[in-house]
Structures are given as C-alpha cells and as structure tokens.
Amino acid sequence: MAQLVEQIELLIQPILEDLGLELVDLVYQRENRGWVLRFFLDKEGGITLDDCAEASREISALLDIEDVIDTAYNLEVSSPGLDRPLKKPRDFERFSGQLVKVKTVIAIDPDERGRNRKTFAGTLDGLADGKVLITLKEKNAGQVAIPLDQIDTAHLEYEF
C-alpha cells in the first residue's frame, strides 16, 4: 500500500507543480463505501474550489492513463483544512508562530524534567537540528524540543 501511494505521489508531482499546488497529504484507504484516494492540496494564499476541481480533472486523467490502481476507487481532492497536518520539515518552519498539537510515537521527556508524555500543544517556534520547537501552552512550561523522527502526528490548532 505504501509503495502504491509513493508511486502515485511521483506520478502526480509534475501536475501539481504545473498548477502551483503543494501535496500536503495523500491517503488511500478502504472505507464503508469502498476504496478512497484522497488528496489534500494547498498553495500559497490558500487553495480554492476551482483549484481543487482542476487538480481533480488532471489527476483523474493521469491515473486513468497510467492505470496504477487495480481496484475501483473514489477520487477526492480537497484543502487540508484549518487543522492542516504538518508532515515535512519545511511545514514546521513555514508555520512557525502558529498554534500546533503534536503527538509522539512513544512517551518522551523532551525538557528532561521527568514528565514523560505523548501530546504537546503550544506555539510552534520552528525547527532546529532536526527537532521541532514548541513553547507549551501550560503556564511556566517553557519550550520543548521534539525530535522529528519521534513525531507520530502534528497539525495546526486554532482557537476560536
């Protein structure tokens, strides 16, 4: 499955570059209604419905020609939403200054205060030496440095 997703990413990358779009995430999974191939796209200034429609047409045509998926599936193209996932190192630099929530693979003690945990929420301070820097929301908690290879999921958070 992972190999198929990688193959699809490589195939569609030139199309996305031509359209000025960035692939945020790609999911291929079985759901109640069958297989779904879901693209989450973005661009500087935000993605529009027209961008999604154009990308969907282009991706669909390419996947029909290349015939890399041997089962029926539904193609979905959308924006990453307000809680955009952060996956690539450049994401952690690009969204510096914004609120984030990060979950680690295993409980860690990034500030070496004897408090092992898996969930961290606060202001993203960027990336340094392969570690994501976050100033925690908790009062007087300070900043933590979480190794990139220990991150399970990370996404933007919004306070309303």
MARLUMNU-634393 format. One record per residue: y, z, x of N, C-alpha, C in turn; residue in three letters. Coordinates in Angstrom, 2 decimals, decimal comma. Example, Ala and Ser with C-alpha at 12.3 -4.5 7.8 and 13.67 -1.06 7.14 Angstrom:
2
+---------+---------+---------+---------+---------+---------+---------+---------+---------+------+
:     nyy :     nzz :     nxx :    cayy :    cazz :    caxx :     cyy :     czz :     cxx : resn :
+---------+---------+---------+---------+---------+---------+---------+---------+---------+------+
:   -5,69 :    7,80 :   13,19 :   -4,50 :    7,80 :   12,30 :   -3,30 :    7,80 :   13,20 :  ALA :
:   -2,25 :    7,08 :   12,85 :   -1,06 :    7,14 :   13,67 :    0,03 :    7,87 :   12,90 :  SER :
+---------+---------+---------+---------+---------+---------+---------+---------+---------+------+
***
This chain:
160
+---------+---------+---------+---------+---------+---------+---------+---------+---------+------+
:     nyy :     nzz :     nxx :    cayy :    cazz :    caxx :     cyy :     czz :     cxx : resn :
+---------+---------+---------+---------+---------+---------+---------+---------+---------+------+
:   -1,19 :    0,00 :    0,83 :    0,00 :    0,00 :    0,00 :    1,26 :    0,00 :    0,88 :  MET :
:    1,28 :    0,87 :    1,89 :    2,44 :    0,94 :    2,78 :    2,65 :   -0,39 :    3,51 :  ALA :
:    1,55 :   -1,03 :    3,88 :    1,65 :   -2,31 :    4,58 :    2,26 :   -3,38 :    3,66 :  GLN :
:    1,89 :   -3,36 :    2,39 :    2,44 :   -4,31 :    1,43 :    3,94 :   -4,09 :    1,26 :  LEU :
:    4,35 :   -2,84 :    1,15 :    5,77 :   -2,51 :    1,00 :    6,55 :   -3,00 :    2,22 :  VAL :
:    5,99 :   -2,78 :    3,41 :    6,65 :   -3,24 :    4,63 :    6,77 :   -4,76 :    4,65 :  GLU :
:    5,72 :   -5,45 :    4,22 :    5,72 :   -6,90 :    4,17 :    6,80 :   -7,40 :    3,22 :  GLN :
:    6,92 :   -6,76 :    2,06 :    7,94 :   -7,15 :    1,08 :    9,33 :   -6,90 :    1,64 :  ILE :
:    9,52 :   -5,77 :    2,30 :   10,82 :   -5,47 :    2,91 :   11,23 :   -6,56 :    3,89 :  GLU :
:   10,31 :   -6,97 :    4,73 :   10,60 :   -8,02 :    5,71 :   10,94 :   -9,34 :    5,03 :  LEU :
:   10,22 :   -9,66 :    3,96 :   10,47 :  -10,91 :    3,24 :   11,86 :  -10,95 :    2,59 :  LEU :
:   12,25 :   -9,85 :    1,98 :   13,49 :   -9,87 :    1,20 :   14,74 :   -9,56 :    2,01 :  ILE :
:   14,58 :   -9,05 :    3,22 :   15,75 :   -8,65 :    4,02 :   16,76 :   -9,79 :    4,20 :  GLN :
:   16,33 :  -11,02 :    4,53 :   17,32 :  -12,10 :    4,67 :   18,10 :  -12,37 :    3,37 :  PRO :
:   17,43 :  -12,27 :    2,23 :   18,11 :  -12,48 :    0,94 :   19,18 :  -11,42 :    0,74 :  ILE :
:   18,80 :  -10,17 :    0,99 :   19,75 :   -9,07 :    0,80 :   20,94 :   -9,21 :    1,73 :  LEU :
:   20,68 :   -9,60 :    2,97 :   21,79 :   -9,80 :    3,92 :   22,73 :  -10,89 :    3,43 :  GLU :
:   22,17 :  -12,00 :    2,93 :   23,00 :  -13,09 :    2,40 :   23,85 :  -12,63 :    1,23 :  ASP :
:   23,31 :  -11,73 :    0,42 :   24,04 :  -11,22 :   -0,76 :   24,96 :  -10,05 :   -0,41 :  LEU :
:   24,91 :   -9,60 :    0,85 :   25,74 :   -8,47 :    1,26 :   25,25 :   -7,14 :    0,71 :  GLY :
:   23,94 :   -7,05 :    0,50 :   23,35 :   -5,85 :   -0,09 :   22,48 :   -5,10 :    0,92 :  LEU :
:   22,34 :   -3,81 :    0,68 :   21,52 :   -2,95 :    1,53 :   20,33 :   -2,43 :    0,72 :  GLU :
:   19,15 :   -2,48 :    1,30 :   17,97 :   -1,89 :    0,66 :   17,98 :   -0,40 :    0,96 :  LEU :
:   18,14 :    0,40 :   -0,09 :   18,13 :    1,85 :    0,05 :   16,70 :    2,36 :   -0,02 :  VAL :
:   15,94 :    1,84 :   -0,95 :   14,56 :    2,29 :   -1,13 :   13,78 :    1,21 :   -1,86 :  ASP :
:   12,49 :    1,20 :   -1,64 :   11,58 :    0,27 :   -2,29 :   10,33 :    1,05 :   -2,67 :  LEU :
:    9,98 :    0,98 :   -3,94 :    8,82 :    1,72 :   -4,45 :    7,90 :    0,75 :   -5,17 :  VAL :
:    6,62 :    0,82 :   -4,83 :    5,60 :    0,04 :   -5,54 :    4,55 :    1,05 :   -5,99 :  TYR :
:    4,47 :    1,27 :   -7,30 :    3,55 :    2,29 :   -7,79 :    3,04 :    1,95 :   -9,18 :  GLN :
:    1,92 :    2,56 :   -9,50 :    1,33 :    2,40 :  -10,82 :    1,95 :    3,44 :  -11,74 :  ARG :
:    2,42 :    3,00 :  -12,89 :    2,98 :    3,88 :  -13,90 :    2,22 :    3,66 :  -15,20 :  GLU :
:    2,57 :    4,38 :  -16,25 :    1,86 :    4,26 :  -17,53 :    1,77 :    2,83 :  -18,03 :  ASN :
:    2,83 :    2,07 :  -17,83 :    2,86 :    0,70 :  -18,36 :    2,38 :   -0,35 :  -17,37 :  ARG :
:    1,83 :    0,10 :  -16,25 :    1,32 :   -0,83 :  -15,25 :    2,03 :   -0,67 :  -13,92 :  GLY :
:    1,87 :   -1,65 :  -13,05 :    2,48 :   -1,62 :  -11,72 :    3,96 :   -1,96 :  -11,80 :  TRP :
:    4,76 :   -1,24 :  -11,00 :    6,21 :   -1,45 :  -10,95 :    6,63 :   -1,61 :   -9,49 :  VAL :
:    7,40 :   -2,65 :   -9,23 :    8,01 :   -2,87 :   -7,93 :    9,50 :   -2,62 :   -8,14 :  LEU :
:    9,99 :   -1,53 :   -7,58 :   11,36 :   -1,08 :   -7,87 :   12,20 :   -1,09 :   -6,58 :  ARG :
:   13,29 :   -1,86 :   -6,64 :   14,23 :   -1,95 :   -5,53 :   15,48 :   -1,15 :   -5,87 :  PHE :
:   15,93 :   -0,32 :   -4,94 :   17,19 :    0,39 :   -5,08 :   18,13 :   -0,20 :   -4,04 :  PHE :
:   19,20 :   -0,83 :   -4,51 :   20,12 :   -1,56 :   -3,64 :   21,52 :   -0,96 :   -3,72 :  LEU :
:   22,29 :   -1,18 :   -2,67 :   23,67 :   -0,70 :   -2,64 :   24,48 :   -1,65 :   -1,77 :  ASP :
:   25,78 :   -1,48 :   -1,82 :   26,67 :   -2,20 :   -0,91 :   27,94 :   -1,39 :   -0,78 :  LYS :
:   28,71 :   -1,70 :    0,23 :   29,98 :   -1,02 :    0,45 :   30,83 :   -1,17 :   -0,79 :  GLU :
:   31,33 :   -0,08 :   -1,31 :   32,15 :   -0,12 :   -2,51 :   31,35 :    0,00 :   -3,79 :  GLY :
:   30,02 :    0,01 :   -3,68 :   29,16 :    0,18 :   -4,85 :   28,61 :   -1,14 :   -5,37 :  GLY :
:   27,45 :   -1,06 :   -5,96 :   26,76 :   -2,24 :   -6,47 :   27,07 :   -2,40 :   -7,97 :  ILE :
:   27,14 :   -3,64 :   -8,42 :   27,44 :   -3,92 :   -9,83 :   26,19 :   -4,44 :  -10,54 :  THR :
:   26,28 :   -4,50 :  -11,84 :   25,19 :   -5,07 :  -12,63 :   24,95 :   -6,52 :  -12,26 :  LEU :
:   26,03 :   -7,28 :  -12,02 :   25,89 :   -8,68 :  -11,60 :   25,16 :   -8,79 :  -10,26 :  ASP :
:   25,46 :   -7,86 :   -9,34 :   24,76 :   -7,85 :   -8,05 :   23,27 :   -7,64 :   -8,26 :  ASP :
:   22,91 :   -6,69 :   -9,12 :   21,50 :   -6,39 :   -9,40 :   20,81 :   -7,60 :  -10,04 :  CYS :
:   21,49 :   -8,25 :  -10,97 :   20,90 :   -9,41 :  -11,65 :   20,66 :  -10,55 :  -10,66 :  ALA :
:   21,64 :  -10,82 :   -9,80 :   21,49 :  -11,89 :   -8,82 :   20,36 :  -11,57 :   -7,83 :  GLU :
:   20,32 :  -10,33 :   -7,36 :   19,26 :   -9,91 :   -6,44 :   17,90 :  -10,03 :   -7,11 :  ALA :
:   17,81 :   -9,64 :   -8,36 :   16,55 :   -9,72 :   -9,10 :   16,06 :  -11,16 :   -9,18 :  SER :
:   16,95 :  -12,09 :   -9,50 :   16,57 :  -13,51 :   -9,57 :   16,06 :  -14,02 :   -8,23 :  ARG :
:   16,81 :  -13,70 :   -7,18 :   16,44 :  -14,18 :   -5,84 :   15,12 :  -13,56 :   -5,36 :  GLU :
:   14,97 :  -12,26 :   -5,56 :   13,75 :  -11,57 :   -5,12 :   12,55 :  -12,08 :   -5,91 :  ILE :
:   12,71 :  -12,21 :   -7,21 :   11,62 :  -12,69 :   -8,07 :   11,15 :  -14,08 :   -7,63 :  SER :
:   12,09 :  -14,96 :   -7,38 :   11,74 :  -16,33 :   -6,96 :   10,99 :  -16,30 :   -5,63 :  ALA :
:   11,46 :  -15,53 :   -4,68 :   10,81 :  -15,45 :   -3,38 :    9,41 :  -14,87 :   -3,49 :  LEU :
:    9,26 :  -13,79 :   -4,25 :    7,94 :  -13,17 :   -4,39 :    6,97 :  -14,08 :   -5,12 :  LEU :
:    7,46 :  -14,90 :   -6,05 :    6,60 :  -15,88 :   -6,72 :    6,11 :  -16,94 :   -5,73 :  ASP :
:    6,99 :  -17,39 :   -4,87 :    6,64 :  -18,41 :   -3,87 :    5,66 :  -17,84 :   -2,84 :  ILE :
:    5,97 :  -16,66 :   -2,32 :    5,15 :  -16,06 :   -1,25 :    3,83 :  -15,50 :   -1,78 :  GLU :
:    3,79 :  -15,10 :   -3,04 :    2,58 :  -14,61 :   -3,70 :    1,88 :  -13,50 :   -2,90 :  ASP :
:    2,65 :  -12,48 :   -2,52 :    2,10 :  -11,39 :   -1,70 :    1,48 :  -10,27 :   -2,54 :  VAL :
:    1,79 :  -10,22 :   -3,83 :    1,25 :   -9,18 :   -4,70 :    0,22 :   -9,82 :   -5,62 :  ILE :
:   -1,02 :   -9,31 :   -5,57 :   -2,10 :   -9,96 :   -6,31 :   -2,36 :   -9,36 :   -7,69 :  ASP :
:   -1,53 :   -8,43 :   -8,14 :   -1,68 :   -7,86 :   -9,48 :   -0,38 :   -8,10 :  -10,26 :  THR :
:   -0,49 :   -8,03 :  -11,57 :    0,72 :   -8,14 :  -12,40 :    1,59 :   -6,91 :  -12,17 :  ALA :
:    2,90 :   -7,12 :  -12,16 :    3,82 :   -6,00 :  -11,94 :    5,14 :   -6,30 :  -12,65 :  TYR :
:    5,91 :   -5,25 :  -12,87 :    7,27 :   -5,38 :  -13,39 :    8,23 :   -5,19 :  -12,23 :  ASN :
:    9,20 :   -6,08 :  -12,13 :   10,21 :   -6,00 :  -11,08 :   11,45 :   -5,32 :  -11,65 :  LEU :
:   11,92 :   -4,29 :  -10,95 :   13,15 :   -3,60 :  -11,33 :   14,09 :   -3,56 :  -10,14 :  GLU :
:   15,36 :   -3,83 :  -10,40 :   16,39 :   -3,76 :   -9,36 :   17,52 :   -2,92 :   -9,91 :  VAL :
:   17,90 :   -1,88 :   -9,16 :   18,98 :   -1,02 :   -9,65 :   19,74 :   -0,39 :   -8,50 :  SER :
:   20,76 :    0,35 :   -8,85 :   21,53 :    1,11 :   -7,86 :   20,75 :    2,38 :   -7,53 :  SER :
:   21,07 :    3,01 :   -6,41 :   20,37 :    4,25 :   -6,07 :   20,83 :    5,44 :   -6,90 :  PRO :
:   21,91 :    5,30 :   -7,65 :   22,38 :    6,38 :   -8,49 :   23,23 :    7,40 :   -7,75 :  GLY :
:   23,72 :    8,38 :   -8,48 :   24,57 :    9,41 :   -7,89 :   23,82 :   10,27 :   -6,88 :  LEU :
:   22,53 :   10,44 :   -7,11 :   21,73 :   11,26 :   -6,20 :   20,97 :   10,39 :   -5,20 :  ASP :
:   21,68 :    9,44 :   -4,66 :   21,14 :    8,46 :   -3,72 :   20,28 :    9,14 :   -2,64 :  ARG :
:   19,10 :    8,60 :   -2,40 :   18,28 :    9,15 :   -1,32 :   18,87 :    8,78 :    0,04 :  PRO :
:   18,70 :    9,66 :    1,00 :   19,11 :    9,42 :    2,38 :   17,83 :    9,28 :    3,19 :  LEU :
:   17,63 :    8,12 :    3,79 :   16,37 :    7,85 :    4,47 :   16,57 :    7,45 :    5,94 :  LYS :
:   17,59 :    6,67 :    6,19 :   17,79 :    6,13 :    7,52 :   18,78 :    7,00 :    8,29 :  LYS :
:   18,66 :    7,02 :    9,62 :   19,63 :    7,82 :   10,40 :   21,08 :    7,48 :   10,07 :  PRO :
:   21,38 :    6,20 :    9,84 :   22,77 :    5,83 :    9,54 :   23,25 :    6,39 :    8,20 :  ARG :
:   22,31 :    6,68 :    7,26 :   22,69 :    7,31 :    6,00 :   23,30 :    8,68 :    6,24 :  ASP :
:   22,71 :    9,42 :    7,18 :   23,19 :   10,78 :    7,46 :   24,55 :   10,76 :    8,16 :  PHE :
:   24,89 :    9,67 :    8,80 :   26,21 :    9,52 :    9,40 :   27,21 :    9,02 :    8,36 :  GLU :
:   26,80 :    8,02 :    7,61 :   27,66 :    7,38 :    6,60 :   28,16 :    8,35 :    5,54 :  ARG :
:   27,29 :    9,27 :    5,11 :   27,65 :   10,17 :    4,02 :   28,06 :   11,55 :    4,50 :  PHE :
:   28,46 :   11,63 :    5,75 :   28,96 :   12,90 :    6,30 :   30,15 :   13,38 :    5,46 :  SER :
:   30,18 :   14,67 :    5,18 :   31,24 :   15,25 :    4,37 :   30,87 :   15,40 :    2,91 :  GLY :
:   29,73 :   14,85 :    2,51 :   29,29 :   14,94 :    1,12 :   28,22 :   16,01 :    0,96 :  GLN :
:   28,04 :   16,44 :   -0,28 :   27,01 :   17,44 :   -0,58 :   25,63 :   16,79 :   -0,56 :  LEU :
:   24,65 :   17,50 :    0,02 :   23,29 :   17,00 :    0,11 :   22,29 :   18,10 :   -0,20 :  VAL :
:   21,09 :   17,65 :   -0,52 :   19,95 :   18,56 :   -0,65 :   18,83 :   17,96 :    0,17 :  LYS :
:   18,26 :   18,75 :    1,07 :   17,22 :   18,29 :    1,98 :   16,00 :   19,18 :    1,82 :  VAL :
:   14,84 :   18,54 :    1,71 :   13,57 :   19,27 :    1,67 :   12,77 :   18,86 :    2,89 :  LYS :
:   12,19 :   19,83 :    3,56 :   11,42 :   19,57 :    4,76 :    9,93 :   19,51 :    4,46 :  THR :
:    9,20 :   18,92 :    5,38 :    7,75 :   18,76 :    5,24 :    7,07 :   20,13 :    5,22 :  VAL :
:    7,47 :   20,99 :    6,15 :    6,95 :   22,35 :    6,21 :    8,14 :   23,31 :    6,29 :  ILE :
:    7,90 :   24,56 :    5,99 :    8,97 :   25,56 :    6,08 :    9,39 :   25,68 :    7,55 :  ALA :
:   10,70 :   25,64 :    7,77 :   11,23 :   25,75 :    9,13 :   12,33 :   26,80 :    9,17 :  ILE :
:   12,67 :   27,20 :   10,37 :   13,73 :   28,19 :   10,61 :   14,76 :   27,53 :   11,53 :  ASP :
:   15,59 :   26,62 :   10,98 :   16,47 :   25,83 :   11,83 :   17,60 :   26,61 :   12,50 :  PRO :
:   17,98 :   27,75 :   11,92 :   19,06 :   28,52 :   12,54 :   18,52 :   29,72 :   13,31 :  ASP :
:   17,18 :   29,79 :   13,43 :   16,49 :   30,82 :   14,21 :   16,90 :   32,23 :   13,82 :  GLU :
:   17,01 :   32,47 :   12,52 :   17,34 :   33,80 :   12,02 :   16,15 :   34,43 :   11,30 :  ARG :
:   14,97 :   33,85 :   11,49 :   13,78 :   34,41 :   10,88 :   13,65 :   34,13 :    9,38 :  GLY :
:   14,34 :   33,08 :    8,92 :   14,30 :   32,74 :    7,49 :   13,68 :   31,36 :    7,31 :  ARG :
:   12,37 :   31,31 :    7,30 :   11,69 :   30,03 :    7,08 :   11,90 :   29,58 :    5,65 :  ASN :
:   12,20 :   28,31 :    5,49 :   12,38 :   27,72 :    4,17 :   12,21 :   26,23 :    4,23 :  ARG :
:   12,08 :   25,61 :    3,05 :   11,88 :   24,16 :    2,96 :   13,05 :   23,43 :    2,32 :  LYS :
:   13,94 :   24,14 :    1,63 :   15,03 :   23,48 :    0,91 :   16,37 :   23,96 :    1,46 :  THR :
:   17,24 :   22,98 :    1,71 :   18,56 :   23,25 :    2,27 :   19,60 :   22,46 :    1,49 :  PHE :
:   20,65 :   23,13 :    1,04 :   21,72 :   22,45 :    0,30 :   23,06 :   22,84 :    0,90 :  ALA :
:   23,93 :   21,84 :    1,01 :   25,25 :   22,10 :    1,56 :   25,97 :   20,80 :    1,88 :  GLY :
:   26,94 :   20,91 :    2,76 :   27,75 :   19,75 :    3,15 :   27,15 :   19,10 :    4,39 :  THR :
:   26,91 :   17,81 :    4,29 :   26,37 :   17,05 :    5,40 :   27,43 :   16,89 :    6,48 :  LEU :
:   27,09 :   17,33 :    7,69 :   28,03 :   17,24 :    8,81 :   27,69 :   16,11 :    9,77 :  ASP :
:   26,67 :   15,33 :    9,43 :   26,33 :   14,18 :   10,26 :   24,98 :   14,35 :   10,94 :  GLY :
:   24,84 :   13,63 :   12,04 :   23,58 :   13,56 :   12,78 :   23,91 :   13,71 :   14,26 :  LEU :
:   23,15 :   14,56 :   14,95 :   23,35 :   14,73 :   16,39 :   22,01 :   15,01 :   17,04 :  ALA :
:   21,71 :   14,27 :   18,08 :   20,48 :   14,47 :   18,85 :   19,23 :   14,48 :   17,97 :  ASP :
:   19,18 :   13,58 :   16,98 :   18,01 :   13,47 :   16,12 :   17,88 :   14,59 :   15,10 :  GLY :
:   18,96 :   15,32 :   14,89 :   18,94 :   16,41 :   13,92 :   20,05 :   16,23 :   12,89 :  LYS :
:   19,71 :   16,50 :   11,63 :   20,68 :   16,43 :   10,54 :   21,41 :   17,77 :   10,49 :  VAL :
:   22,74 :   17,70 :   10,51 :   23,55 :   18,92 :   10,49 :   24,08 :   19,17 :    9,09 :  LEU :
:   23,87 :   20,39 :    8,60 :   24,30 :   20,76 :    7,25 :   24,96 :   22,13 :    7,30 :  ILE :
:   26,17 :   22,23 :    6,74 :   26,79 :   23,53 :    6,53 :   26,32 :   24,00 :    5,17 :  THR :
:   25,52 :   25,06 :    5,18 :   24,89 :   25,54 :    3,95 :   25,89 :   26,08 :    2,95 :  LEU :
:   25,53 :   25,96 :    1,66 :   26,39 :   26,42 :    0,57 :   26,50 :   27,94 :    0,53 :  LYS :
:   25,42 :   28,62 :    0,88 :   25,43 :   30,07 :    0,79 :   26,54 :   30,66 :    1,66 :  GLU :
:   27,15 :   31,68 :    1,15 :   28,26 :   32,33 :    1,84 :   27,79 :   32,85 :    3,21 :  LYS :
:   28,56 :   32,57 :    4,22 :   28,31 :   33,01 :    5,60 :   26,97 :   32,54 :    6,18 :  ASN :
:   26,40 :   31,49 :    5,63 :   25,11 :   31,00 :    6,12 :   25,29 :   30,12 :    7,35 :  ALA :
:   26,44 :   29,48 :    7,50 :   26,69 :   28,65 :    8,66 :   26,04 :   27,29 :    8,60 :  GLY :
:   25,91 :   26,70 :    9,77 :   25,37 :   25,36 :    9,88 :   23,93 :   25,41 :   10,38 :  GLN :
:   23,11 :   24,49 :    9,87 :   21,74 :   24,35 :   10,35 :   21,54 :   22,94 :   10,89 :  VAL :
:   20,58 :   22,81 :   11,79 :   20,22 :   21,51 :   12,36 :   18,75 :   21,28 :   12,06 :  ALA :
:   18,47 :   20,25 :   11,26 :   17,10 :   19,96 :   10,83 :   16,64 :   18,68 :   11,51 :  ILE :
:   15,54 :   18,74 :   12,27 :   15,03 :   17,53 :   12,92 :   14,69 :   16,45 :   11,89 :  PRO :
:   15,11 :   15,23 :   12,16 :   14,85 :   14,10 :   11,25 :   13,37 :   13,96 :   10,91 :  LEU :
:   12,51 :   14,17 :   11,89 :   11,08 :   13,99 :   11,65 :   10,47 :   15,09 :   10,78 :  ASP :
:   11,24 :   16,14 :   10,47 :   10,77 :   17,21 :    9,60 :   11,25 :   17,05 :    8,16 :  GLN :
:   12,05 :   16,01 :    7,89 :   12,60 :   15,83 :    6,55 :   11,61 :   15,07 :    5,67 :  ILE :
:   11,31 :   15,68 :    4,52 :   10,45 :   15,04 :    3,53 :   11,31 :   14,18 :    2,60 :  ASP :
:   12,32 :   14,80 :    1,98 :   13,26 :   14,08 :    1,12 :   14,67 :   14,59 :    1,37 :  THR :
:   15,63 :   13,70 :    1,19 :   17,04 :   14,08 :    1,29 :   17,81 :   13,20 :    0,32 :  ALA :
:   18,76 :   13,79 :   -0,38 :   19,57 :   12,99 :   -1,30 :   20,92 :   13,64 :   -1,50 :  HIS :
:   21,87 :   12,80 :   -1,96 :   23,20 :   13,29 :   -2,24 :   23,16 :   14,18 :   -3,48 :  LEU :
:   24,04 :   15,15 :   -3,52 :   24,19 :   16,05 :   -4,65 :   25,63 :   15,92 :   -5,15 :  GLU :
:   25,81 :   16,08 :   -6,44 :   27,16 :   16,04 :   -6,99 :   27,39 :   17,26 :   -7,83 :  TYR :
:   28,56 :   17,85 :   -7,68 :   28,95 :   18,97 :   -8,53 :   29,88 :   18,42 :   -9,60 :  GLU :
:   29,56 :   18,76 :  -10,85 :   30,36 :   18,27 :  -11,95 :   31,26 :   19,36 :  -12,46 :  PHE :
+---------+---------+---------+---------+---------+---------+---------+---------+---------+------+
***
